[in-house]
Each structure stands twice: as structure tokens, then as C-alpha cells.
Amino acid sequence: MHSRCCGCCFIATTLMPRAVRTTGIAVGYALTSHYLLVWLQHAQMAWIFPVYGSVIAVLSVVVDHVAKKRGHVYIGD
């Protein structure tokens, strides 16, 4: 764990078996995004949601690339 990390991501992922970690984290983000969309629509700022989705997608690609480069990618048994 890096000193920059608060530890919350480490704890959440270690509570799940390795085979389902990606799915478990993805479901959490999927549920959160629905609430975010409704809240943004209510606040008349729905245009931010596609930006949020784009940032998350780019961040996912970057994290995947860095993890593969460092050799820390686990793809099932």
C-alpha cells in the first residue's frame, strides 16, 4: 500500500475473493452511478454525467495499463 492511499480501496477489495473482486467493485460503482445521475438531474446538471462516465472510462484504461505493466493483474484460475 502506498503512502498516498487512504487504505479504503485496499480494505474493500480484500474483503472479496480474488475471483470476484472486479465484479464486486464494478457493481458498487454501477449502483452509485444511478444515484449520481438522479441527483445531477435534480440539480439541473445532468450534462456532468457523461463527463463523469468518460473520466471513469479513461481512468480504468490507465489503471489497467499500469497494472499489466507492473504484472499485478489477476485473471481467474
PyMOL commands that set and color helices and strands:
alter all, ss='L'
color gray80, all
select helices_A, chain A and resi 8-14+18-42+48-70
alter helices_A, ss='H'
color red, helices_A
deselect
rebuild
show_as cartoon
